[in-house]
Amino acid sequence: MRYRPYGKEGTTSASLLGGKNMSRTGLTVKLIGRDGNAFAILGTCLEAMRRNKISKEEIEEFKKQAMSGDYNNLLRVVTEWFEVE
């Protein structure tokens, strides 16, 4: 069973819902084995959001959060918004 950080208290999604997807969008993005460049990660996530008809407001909120810090912040935000494979 894989665990990923969730929330500010360090709880894991697996411990909260028995491994069920706890991401904000309910979408899964495949990042493992792909380009780890920040722009490539951001582009993959934005493409998934657009393809699944996520509202423009939510997309803008995701972009604002994802781009508000360094690379580690981007990864943290991505794992909050998406299930990552």
DSSP file (Angstrom, degrees, kcal/mol; ACC not computed):
  #  RESIDUE AA STRUCTURE BP1 BP2  ACC     N-H-->O    O-->H-N    N-H-->O    O-->H-N    TCO  KAPPA ALPHA  PHI   PSI    X-CA   Y-CA   Z-CA
    1    1 A M              0   0    0      0, 0.0     2,-0.3     0, 0.0    18,-0.0   0.000 360.0 360.0 360.0 129.8    0.0    0.0    0.0
    2    2 A R        -     0   0    0     17,-0.1     2,-0.4    12,-0.0    12,-0.1  -0.673 360.0-157.9 -89.7 143.9    1.4    3.4   -1.0
    3    3 A Y        -     0   0    0     -2,-0.3     9,-0.0    10,-0.1     0, 0.0  -0.931   9.3-176.8-118.4 145.3    1.1    6.4    1.3
    4    4 A R        -     0   0    0     -2,-0.4     9,-1.0    75,-0.0    10,-0.2  -0.987  37.6 -92.5-137.0 149.0    1.2   10.0    0.4
    5    5 A P  E     -A   12   0A   0      0, 0.0     2,-0.4     0, 0.0     7,-0.2  -0.293  44.4-178.0 -59.3 141.2    1.1   13.1    2.6
    6    6 A Y  E   > -A   11   0A   0      5,-1.6     5,-0.6     1,-0.2     4,-0.3  -0.972  44.0 -14.3-143.9 127.8   -2.3   14.5    3.1
    7    7 A G  T > 5S-     0   0    0     -2,-0.4     3,-0.7     1,-0.2    -1,-0.2   0.022  88.8 -69.5  73.7 177.5   -3.3   17.6    5.0
    8    8 A K  T 3 5S+     0   0    0      1,-0.2    -1,-0.2     2,-0.1     0, 0.0   0.691 124.0  63.5 -81.6 -19.5   -1.3   19.7    7.4
    9    9 A E  T 3 5S-     0   0    0     -3,-0.2    -1,-0.2     1,-0.0    -2,-0.1   0.473 110.4-113.2 -86.9  -0.7   -1.2   17.1   10.2
   10   10 A G  T < 5 +     0   0    0     -3,-0.7    -3,-0.2    -4,-0.3    -2,-0.1   0.641  62.6 154.0  80.4  13.4    0.8   14.5    8.1
   11   11 A T  E   < -A    6   0A   0     -5,-0.6    -5,-1.6    -6,-0.1     2,-0.3  -0.378  39.7-125.6 -69.1 154.5   -2.1   12.1    7.9
   12   12 A T  E  >  -A    5   0A   0     -7,-0.2     4,-1.3     1,-0.1     5,-0.1  -0.766   7.5-128.8-105.1 152.4   -2.1    9.8    4.9
   13   13 A S  H  > S+     0   0    0     -9,-1.0     4,-2.3    -2,-0.3     6,-0.6   0.881 110.1  55.9 -62.6 -37.5   -4.9    9.3    2.4
   14   14 A A  H  > S+     0   0    0      1,-0.2     4,-1.0   -10,-0.2     5,-0.4   0.882 106.5  49.3 -64.6 -37.5   -4.7    5.6    2.9
   15   15 A S  H  4 S+     0   0    0      2,-0.2    -1,-0.2     3,-0.2    -2,-0.2   0.787 113.0  48.4 -73.3 -24.5   -5.2    5.9    6.6
   16   16 A L  H  < S+     0   0    0     -4,-1.3    -2,-0.2    -3,-0.2    -1,-0.2   0.888 131.2  11.3 -81.9 -40.6   -8.2    8.1    6.1
   17   17 A L  H >< S-     0   0    0     -4,-2.3     3,-1.4     3,-0.2    -2,-0.2  -0.008 106.4 -97.2-131.8  31.8  -10.2    6.2    3.5
   18   18 A G  T 3< S-     0   0    0     -4,-1.0    -4,-0.2     1,-0.3    -3,-0.2   0.845  89.8 -45.5  59.6  35.3   -8.5    2.8    3.3
   19   19 A G  T 3  S+     0   0    0     -6,-0.6    -1,-0.3    -5,-0.4    -5,-0.2   0.440  99.3 143.9  89.9   0.1   -6.4    3.7    0.3
   20   20 A K    <   -     0   0    0     -3,-1.4    -1,-0.3    -7,-0.3     2,-0.3  -0.352  64.8 -83.2 -72.0 156.2   -9.2    5.4   -1.7
   21   21 A N        +     0   0    0      1,-0.2    -1,-0.1     5,-0.1    62,-0.1  -0.418  45.8 176.2 -63.7 120.3   -8.4    8.5   -3.8
   22   22 A M        +     0   0    0     -2,-0.3    -1,-0.2    -3,-0.1    -2,-0.0   0.233  32.0 132.9-108.0  10.7   -8.4   11.6   -1.5
   23   23 A S        -     0   0    0      1,-0.1    58,-0.3     4,-0.1    59,-0.1  -0.248  64.6-122.4 -68.1 153.8   -7.3   14.1   -4.2
   24   24 A R  S    S+     0   0    0     56,-2.2    57,-0.2     1,-0.2    58,-0.1   0.845 110.9  34.3 -63.8 -36.2   -9.2   17.3   -4.5
   25   25 A T  S    S-     0   0    0     56,-2.0    -1,-0.2     2,-0.2    57,-0.1   0.691  98.0-130.0 -93.3 -20.4  -10.1   16.7   -8.2
   26   26 A G        +     0   0    0     55,-0.4     2,-0.2     1,-0.3    56,-0.1   0.557  67.2 127.9  78.8   7.5  -10.5   13.0   -8.1
   27   27 A L  E     -b   82   0B   0     54,-0.5    56,-2.7     2,-0.0     2,-0.4  -0.645  51.4-142.7 -98.0 154.5   -8.2   12.8  -11.1
   28   28 A T  E     -b   83   0B   0     -2,-0.2     2,-0.4    54,-0.2    56,-0.2  -0.957  13.5-168.8-115.6 133.8   -5.1   10.6  -11.5
   29   29 A V  E     -b   84   0B   0     54,-2.5    56,-2.6    -2,-0.4     2,-0.8  -0.963  19.4-133.7-120.7 141.9   -2.0   11.8  -13.3
   30   30 A K        +     0   0    0     -2,-0.4    54,-0.1    55,-0.2    -2,-0.0  -0.838  42.5 147.4 -95.5 111.9    0.9    9.6  -14.4
   31   31 A L    >   +     0   0    0     -2,-0.8     3,-1.9     3,-0.1     2,-0.2   0.624  38.0 102.1-114.6 -24.3    4.2   11.3  -13.4
   32   32 A I  T 3  S+     0   0    0      1,-0.3     3,-0.1     4,-0.0    53,-0.0  -0.457  94.1  14.3 -67.1 128.9    6.4    8.3  -12.6
   33   33 A G  T 3  S+     0   0    0      1,-0.3    -1,-0.3    -2,-0.2     2,-0.2   0.504 110.1 102.2  85.1   4.9    8.8    7.7  -15.4
   34   34 A R  S <  S-     0   0    0     -3,-1.9    -1,-0.3     1,-0.1     2,-0.1  -0.589  88.2 -61.9-112.1 176.4    8.1   11.0  -17.1
   35   35 A D        -     0   0    0     -2,-0.2    -1,-0.1     1,-0.1     0, 0.0  -0.380  39.9-155.2 -59.9 127.7    9.9   14.3  -17.3
   36   36 A G        +     0   0    0     -2,-0.1    -1,-0.1     4,-0.1    -4,-0.0   0.355  49.4 129.7 -89.9   5.7   10.3   15.7  -13.8
   37   37 A N     >  -     0   0    0      1,-0.1     4,-2.4     2,-0.0     3,-0.2  -0.344  66.4-125.7 -59.9 138.9   10.7   19.3  -15.0
   38   38 A A  H  > S+     0   0    0      1,-0.2     4,-2.6     2,-0.2     5,-0.2   0.874 110.3  50.2 -57.0 -40.2    8.3   21.6  -13.1
   39   39 A F  H  > S+     0   0    0      2,-0.2     4,-2.5     1,-0.2    -1,-0.2   0.864 109.8  50.8 -68.7 -34.7    6.8   22.9  -16.3
   40   40 A A  H  > S+     0   0    0     -3,-0.2     4,-2.2     2,-0.2    -2,-0.2   0.904 111.9  47.3 -67.8 -41.0    6.2   19.4  -17.6
   41   41 A I  H  X S+     0   0    0     -4,-2.4     4,-2.1     2,-0.2    -2,-0.2   0.942 113.9  47.0 -63.8 -48.0    4.5   18.4  -14.4
   42   42 A L  H  X S+     0   0    0     -4,-2.6     4,-2.7     1,-0.2     5,-0.2   0.915 112.3  50.4 -60.2 -44.2    2.3   21.5  -14.4
   43   43 A G  H  X S+     0   0    0     -4,-2.5     4,-2.4     1,-0.2    -1,-0.2   0.888 108.7  51.5 -62.3 -41.0    1.5   21.0  -18.0
   44   44 A T  H  X S+     0   0    0     -4,-2.2     4,-1.9     2,-0.2    -1,-0.2   0.915 113.1  45.5 -61.7 -43.6    0.4   17.3  -17.4
   45   45 A C  H  X S+     0   0    0     -4,-2.1     4,-2.2     2,-0.2    -2,-0.2   0.917 113.1  48.7 -67.8 -43.9   -1.8   18.4  -14.6
   46   46 A L  H  X S+     0   0    0     -4,-2.7     4,-2.5     1,-0.2     5,-0.2   0.893 110.3  51.9 -64.5 -39.1   -3.4   21.3  -16.5
   47   47 A E  H  X S+     0   0    0     -4,-2.4     4,-2.7    -5,-0.2    -1,-0.2   0.919 109.5  49.7 -62.3 -43.2   -4.0   19.1  -19.5
   48   48 A A  H  X S+     0   0    0     -4,-1.9     4,-1.5     1,-0.2    -2,-0.2   0.896 111.3  49.6 -62.8 -40.0   -5.8   16.5  -17.3
   49   49 A M  H  <>S+     0   0    0     -4,-2.2     5,-2.6     2,-0.2    -2,-0.2   0.927 113.6  44.7 -65.3 -45.1   -7.9   19.2  -15.7
   50   50 A R  H ><5S+     0   0    0     -4,-2.5     3,-1.7     1,-0.2    -2,-0.2   0.919 111.2  53.4 -65.4 -43.3   -9.0   20.6  -19.1
   51   51 A R  H 3<5S+     0   0    0     -4,-2.7    -1,-0.2     1,-0.3    -2,-0.2   0.825 111.6  46.6 -61.2 -31.4   -9.6   17.2  -20.6
   52   52 A N  T 3<5S-     0   0    0     -4,-1.5    -1,-0.3    -5,-0.2    -2,-0.2   0.192 115.8-115.0 -99.3  16.2  -11.9   16.4  -17.6
   53   53 A K  T < 5 +     0   0    0     -3,-1.7     2,-0.2     1,-0.2    -3,-0.2   0.842  47.5 175.2  57.1  41.3  -13.8   19.7  -17.8
   54   54 A I      < -     0   0    0     -5,-2.6    -1,-0.2    -6,-0.1     5,-0.1  -0.572  42.4 -93.7 -71.8 141.5  -12.6   21.1  -14.5
   55   55 A S     >  -     0   0    0     -2,-0.2     4,-2.3     1,-0.1     5,-0.2  -0.144  24.7-120.8 -60.0 151.9  -13.9   24.7  -14.1
   56   56 A K  H  > S+     0   0    0      1,-0.2     4,-2.5     2,-0.2     5,-0.2   0.848 113.8  57.1 -60.6 -34.9  -11.6   27.6  -15.1
   57   57 A E  H  > S+     0   0    0      2,-0.2     4,-2.1     1,-0.2    -1,-0.2   0.916 108.2  45.6 -64.2 -43.5  -11.8   28.9  -11.6
   58   58 A E  H  > S+     0   0    0      2,-0.2     4,-2.6     1,-0.2    -2,-0.2   0.892 111.7  52.4 -66.8 -39.0  -10.5   25.7  -10.1
   59   59 A I  H  X S+     0   0    0     -4,-2.3     4,-2.6     1,-0.2    -2,-0.2   0.928 110.3  48.1 -61.8 -44.4   -7.8   25.5  -12.8
   60   60 A E  H  X S+     0   0    0     -4,-2.5     4,-2.6     2,-0.2    -1,-0.2   0.890 111.1  51.0 -63.7 -39.3   -6.7   29.1  -11.9
   61   61 A E  H  X S+     0   0    0     -4,-2.1     4,-2.4     2,-0.2     5,-0.2   0.920 110.7  48.7 -63.7 -43.8   -6.7   28.2   -8.2
   62   62 A F  H  X S+     0   0    0     -4,-2.6     4,-3.2     2,-0.2     5,-0.2   0.945 112.6  48.0 -59.6 -48.4   -4.5   25.1   -8.8
   63   63 A K  H  X S+     0   0    0     -4,-2.6     4,-2.2     1,-0.2    -2,-0.2   0.908 110.6  51.7 -59.9 -42.9   -2.1   27.2  -10.9
   64   64 A K  H  < S+     0   0    0     -4,-2.6     4,-0.2     1,-0.2    -1,-0.2   0.930 115.6  40.8 -59.9 -46.8   -1.9   29.9   -8.3
   65   65 A Q  H >< S+     0   0    0     -4,-2.4     3,-1.2     1,-0.2    -2,-0.2   0.926 115.5  50.2 -67.5 -44.8   -1.1   27.4   -5.5
   66   66 A A  H 3< S+     0   0    0     -4,-3.2     3,-0.4     1,-0.3    -2,-0.2   0.829 115.6  42.2 -65.0 -32.7    1.3   25.3   -7.7
   67   67 A M  T 3< S+     0   0    0     -4,-2.2    -1,-0.3    -5,-0.2    -2,-0.2   0.312  90.2  90.0 -97.9   8.6    3.3   28.3   -8.8
   68   68 A S  S <  S+     0   0    0     -3,-1.2     2,-0.2    -4,-0.2    -1,-0.2   0.400  96.7   6.1 -88.3   4.2    3.4   30.1   -5.4
   69   69 A G  S    S-     0   0    0     -3,-0.4     2,-0.0     1,-0.2    -3,-0.0  -0.682  92.9 -49.8-154.9-151.6    6.6   28.4   -4.2
   70   70 A D     >  -     0   0    0     -2,-0.2     4,-2.1     1,-0.0    -1,-0.2  -0.121  66.3 -79.1 -90.0-171.2    9.5   26.2   -5.1
   71   71 A Y  H  > S+     0   0    0      1,-0.2     4,-2.2     2,-0.2     5,-0.2   0.876 129.5  53.9 -59.2 -41.0    9.6   22.7   -6.7
   72   72 A N  H  > S+     0   0    0      1,-0.2     4,-2.3     2,-0.2    -1,-0.2   0.881 106.9  52.0 -63.8 -37.2    8.7   21.0   -3.4
   73   73 A N  H  > S+     0   0    0      2,-0.2     4,-2.8     1,-0.2     5,-0.2   0.920 107.2  53.3 -62.7 -43.5    5.7   23.2   -3.1
   74   74 A L  H  X S+     0   0    0     -4,-2.1     4,-2.6     1,-0.2    -2,-0.2   0.935 110.3  46.7 -56.3 -47.7    4.6   22.2   -6.7
   75   75 A L  H  X S+     0   0    0     -4,-2.2     4,-2.2     1,-0.2    -1,-0.2   0.894 112.0  50.8 -63.5 -40.0    4.9   18.5   -5.8
   76   76 A R  H  X S+     0   0    0     -4,-2.3     4,-1.2     2,-0.2    -2,-0.2   0.931 112.4  46.1 -61.9 -46.2    2.9   19.1   -2.5
   77   77 A V  H  X S+     0   0    0     -4,-2.8     4,-2.1     1,-0.2     3,-0.4   0.911 110.7  53.1 -64.2 -43.4    0.1   20.9   -4.4
   78   78 A V  H  X S+     0   0    0     -4,-2.6     4,-2.5     1,-0.2    -1,-0.2   0.910 108.5  49.8 -59.5 -42.7    0.0   18.3   -7.1
   79   79 A T  H  < S+     0   0    0     -4,-2.2    -1,-0.2     1,-0.2    -2,-0.2   0.738 110.5  51.1 -72.1 -20.1   -0.4   15.5   -4.6
   80   80 A E  H  < S+     0   0    0     -4,-1.2   -56,-2.2    -3,-0.4    -1,-0.2   0.857 119.1  35.3 -77.6 -36.3   -3.2   17.4   -2.9
   81   81 A W  H  < S+     0   0    0     -4,-2.1   -56,-2.0   -58,-0.3   -54,-0.5   0.725 123.5  32.5 -90.2 -24.4   -5.1   17.9   -6.1
   82   82 A F  E  < S-b   27   0B   0     -4,-2.5     2,-0.5    -5,-0.2   -54,-0.2  -0.915  72.2-119.1-134.0 155.5   -4.3   14.6   -7.9
   83   83 A E  E     -b   28   0B   0    -56,-2.7   -54,-2.5    -2,-0.3     2,-0.5  -0.859  42.3-145.3 -85.2 128.0   -3.7   11.0   -7.3
   84   84 A V  E      b   29   0B   0     -2,-0.5   -54,-0.2   -56,-0.2   -56,-0.0  -0.851 360.0 360.0-107.9 131.8   -0.2   10.5   -8.6
   85   85 A E              0   0    0    -56,-2.6   -55,-0.2    -2,-0.5    -1,-0.1   0.323 360.0 360.0-114.6 360.0    1.0    7.3  -10.3
